[in-house]
Amino acid sequence: MEYVTFKTVITANDRFKAQYNKYMRRAALAAVLLTILFFLPSSSARTTPEMARASQLEGTVVVKVQVGPDGSVLQAVVLTPVHPLLDKEAVKAAKRCKFQPGRQRGIAVKAWMAIPFAFRLH
């Protein structure tokens, strides 16, 4: 019978935390870049539908996307909905994005990441 020592469990947990923190930093950087690209004042007219603007809808929609080995978005799912109009626009914007694929042992693989889309009226 094989026993797992406490030290082994902590080491594995620390490696998991380091890997998780690395991916979260990448996700945060991607979120900042997407916010800059899609939500500049000049582009707000084409990203927010007229009905949502007329209804004074604001909020942050978080979309979970699956990035394929080629960097394209394979799936997009709304994690935190705000309103159906804004959710639909956030999914459309997420599907237009192109990413660097996730890598595992040097090979491009599918990976999930969460992207916040902030809809603000100025």
N, C-alpha and C positions, 0 to 999 in steps of 0.2 A: 504494500500500500504506500502510495506516495503522498507526502505532506507538503503543502505550500506554506512557506514561511511568511511571516508578516512583512519582512523586508522585501520579498519578491512582490507581494501585492502592492506595496507602496511604490516600488520602482515602476511597475507596470502602470499604475495609476498616474504617476508623474509623467511618464512618456505619453499617455493618453491626453493629459492636460496640456502638455507642450504642443502636441499635434493639433488639439482643439483650438488653442490660442492662436496658432499659426493660421489656421483656416479662418478664424473669426477676424483676424487682422486683415486678411485678404478680402473677406466679405465687406468689412467696413470701408476699405479703400475702394472697392468696386461700387459701393453705395454712394460714396462721395463723388466719384467720377460720373456716375449716372445722374446724380442730382445736378451736377454742373452741366452735363451735356443736354439733359432734357428739360430742365426747369429754369433756364435763363429767361429773363423777361421777354426777349424777342421770340422765344419758342412757346410761350405759355398759351398763345392764341390757338395753336394747332394741337396742343395736347389736352386741353380741357374742353369738353363739349359745351356748346352754347347753352343747353338746358341746365347743365350743372352750374355754369357761371350765373345764369339768371336766377337759379335757386339759392345762390350764395353758399354752395357746398365747398367745404374745405376738409382736409384731413390727410392722414398718411396711410396709404395702402401698402401692406407688406406682401410681396409676391415671392413664392418659393419656385425657383426654376431649376430644371435639370439640364445641365450643360453637357452636351455630347462630346465625344472624342475629337470632333472637328471644331469645337468651340461654338457651335450653334445651339440655340435653345430647343430642346426636345419637348419639354412639357413646362407649363406654367400654371400654378395653382395659387389662389388668393388665400393667404394665412389670416390676415386681419382685415376684414372688409370695412368699408366706410359707407358707401352707397353704390348701388349697382352700376350707375353711370361711371363713377370714378374707378370702380373695380375693373370694369371692362376696358377702360383706357389704359390702366396700369398693366393689364395682361397683354394688351396689344403692344405697348411700349417695350415690355420685357421680351416679347417674342422677336422684336426687331434687333435686339442687342446681340453682339458678338463678343465672346470671351476667349481667354486663353484656357484650354482644357485643363482639368485636374490631372495630376500625374501620380502614378503609383509604380514605384521601382523603375522610373524612367519611361513608362508607357502611358500614353494618353488614355484616360478612362472617363466614364460618365460620373458626374458629381452634382450634388444638390447644393444650392445656396439661396439665401433669403436676401431680397432687395427691397428697401423701403422707397416708395414713390410718394413724395410730398406734394400735395395739391394745395396751393395757397392763392388767395385773391389779394392783389395789391391795389 
